[in-house]
Amino acid sequence: MTREQSLREHDRLHDPVQRAAKAAKILAILHDALGPDLSALRTVDVGCATGLITKELAPHLRWILGVEYDADALRRASGACASGACAAGVRGPNLLLVRGDAAALPLPDAAVDLVICAQVYEHVGDSEALAAEVYRVLSPGGVCLFSGPNRLDPIERHYGLPLLSWLPRPLADAYVRLAGRGPAYAERPRTWWGLKRLWRRFGIIDYTLAALRDPQRYAVADELGRLAWVGRLPVPLLRALRPLYPNYNWVLRKAAEAQP
């Protein structure tokens, strides 16, 4: 990642308004799926970055554990670089941020009722291991709020390069280098069909179309911006276009009598 990209990412992760908007979208979907009272939910936020979204969610939940692999992000969350905060964790009344691996979450089996997995899967080297961990730590009947990009998005959002994610890996790496955006293309997004396979052990409730149709209710009006008109297209057409959506918002439910 170039210095310019790092600065943009830093600004995005530290923008409280933008992070609060993301948290509002998550809460809107969760309230629709699970009801108005979320206060009994034991929760893990996978890939919590600097923890701004995690902190926004915490007052609504029983407790929430934020897990982040990037030690620098946790240092920014704690405001401490040399105090040992990254190792000990950043704490709040019902909140703990710790360093950890999405493919090996620091939780026992069936430990949580809710997993937040938002804009994470494409950054993980082994997304199958991530999906297996989400399944493992969820209690039977628990849910995962999943949000993630589509490989078929014409503009790769992390690099701002047209058709980057469409290319085979060697060509994508060369494209990134030629554009001066870094040594290689690090992200690994999937298509709609690939994401269906990734989360095949779960029941999937797709909120993407609902959010397009009612952006105010699901707190995505600012996110859609000038594309808000898309939600006014006929519903059958929007359903047919689902494999081309740039991003997905799904509620994934583990079966109440899930097998190991």
N, C-alpha and C positions, 0 to 999 in steps of 0.2 A: 504494500500500500504506500502511495506517495505521501509526502508531507501535506499536500493540499487535501487529499482524501482523508488523512488522519484528522486534520483540523475540522473538516466538514462533519465527520463522524463524532468528534468530540463535541462540537456545537449541538448536534442533534441529540446526543445522549444527555447533555446538560441543559437542554431547553425545557424549563418546567411547564410551559404552556403546551408544547408539543407532546410531552410525556403525559401530562394530565388528560389531553384529548385521547391518547391511546388507552389510558386507564378507563376513561368514560365509555369508550367503545366496548372494552372488555366487560365492564360492569353491566352495560345495557344488554349485551348478549346473555350474560350469566343470569340476570334477573328474568329475562324472557324464558330461558331454558329451565331454571331451577327455582324461580319464585323470588319474592321480594326480600326474604330473610336469608342471608348467606352467613350468618354469624356463627354457625356450628361447623363450618368447613375448615378442615385442616388442609393446608395448601402449600405447594411448592411451585416457585416461579423459576423455570429452567432458563438459564441464560439471562439473568436479571440485569446485566451490565452494571450501571452505576446505581441501580436500585430505586430510581425515581418512580417508576410505575409500581414497583413492589410496595413502596411506602404509601402511594395513593390507594392501593387496594387494601392495605392492612387494616384500616378501621372498620372495614365491612366484614372481616373474616375472624374466625377463632384464633388462628395464627397463620403466619406465612413464612416460609423459608425460601430465601432467594439464593440460588446457586449460580456462580459465575466463574468461568475458567480464567478469565483475563485478570491478573492480579492488579494491573494498572487501573482498571475500571473500579475495582473494590477500593483501591487507595483513594481514588477520587470520591467514591461514595462516603468514605470515612473521614476524608480530609486529612489523613495521616499517612505519611510515607515511611516513617521509621518507628512507629509506636507498636508495631506488631498487630495492628488492627486487621490486616489481611488474613493472618493466621487465626486470630482469636474470633473474628467475626464482627460485623457491625450490628448492634443490637437496638431494639426499640421495645415498647411495651408488649407487643405480640409479634415481633419481627426480628428475624436474624438473617443477615447476609453472610455467606461463607464462600470460600473458594472451593470449587469442585468441578467434576467432569460430567457433562450431560450423559455420557455413555456409562457412567458408574456413579449414580446419585448416592449421596451419603444418607440413605434412608433404608429402613427394613422393608420387607415385603408388606404390601397393603397398608402403608403408613398414612396415606393421605386420601382425602375425598375429592380433591381438585388439583389438577396440574395446569399451570399456565405455560404454554409453549408457543410464544409469539415471536415470529421473525428470527427463529433460531435454527431450524432444521438444515437450512442451506449452508450454514457456517460449520456444521459438524462433519467431520471426515467420514463417519459411519452412521448415517441416518437410521439404518435398520437397528443398530444398537441403541440409539436414542429412543426409537419407538418401543423397543423391548423394555427399556428402563421405565418409560412412562406407564406401560402396562403393568410392570412388576410392582411399582410403588403405589399404584391406585388400588383402593379397596374395591371389592365387588360392587358394581353399580355406580362407581365413581366416574367423574367426567374430566376430560381434558379440553381446555379452550385452546384450539390450534389456529394460528394465523401464519401464512407463509406465501412466498411468491411462486408464480408459475414460470417454468422455464420458457414458455412460448410468449412471454411478454416481449414486445418488439424492442423496448429499451431496457437494458439491464440496469436496475436501479442503483446498485452499489457502485458502478463504474460510469454510468451515464453513456454507455456505448451501444449503438443500435445493433441488434441481432447477436450480441456477444454470447448469450446463453444458448443460442441455437447451434453454435458451432461445435464440432468435435474438440475434445480437450486440447490436443496439440495446437490446433488453429486458434482456439480461444486464448491460450497462453501467449502465442505469437502476437495476436491482436492487441492484448493488454500491454505487451512490451512495446510494440510499435506506437501505440497511443500514449506512451509515457505514463501509464497508470500503475505500473508495478512489474514485478518479475514474472508473475503468472496469475491466472484466473483462479482464485481460491474458492469461490462459492460453488455449491453443487445443487442448484435448484432442480426440481422435478416437474414433469408435466402433470396435468390433472389426473391422467390415468396412473402415472407413477405415484402420485400422492395417495390415490385410492388403494394402490397395492401396499404402500408403506403403512397405512393405518388399517389394514385389512382385518385385524383382530377386534376392531371396535365397530359399534354402530355409529354411523356418521349422520349428523344433522347439519345441513349446509345453510349457514346464515348469510352467505355472500349475496344472494339474490334479494333477500329480505332487506339487507342494509342498502342495496342499490335502490330499492323501491321506496324506502322510508329513511333517508339519510339523517333526518333530525332525530328520530327515535333511537337510532343506533349510533349517534354521535360521530357520523362520518361526513357530514356536509362539507367541512373545511378540507378534509382529506380528498374528497371527490373534486372539489373546486369547479372548474369549467366543464368537467365531465359529468356533472350531475344530471344532464339531459339524458344520459344513457339509461337511467332508471325509469324513464318515461316510455321506453320502447315496449312493445307488446310482450307480455310475460312468456308466451311460447317461443318468441325469438330470443329473449334473454336466456331461457333454458337451453336453447340450441347452441348459444354462444358460450356456454359455461366452460368448455375446455380452453377458451381464449381469454378468460378473465386474468388480469395481471396479478391478482392476489386473492387468496381464499380465507374465509373465516368459518371455521367448523367447530361444532361441539362434538367431541368423540366420547361415547359412553362405553365403558367396560360392562360386560354382561353381569347381572346380579349373581349368577352362579358360574362365574368364570373358571375355566380350567387352568391349572398351573402352566 
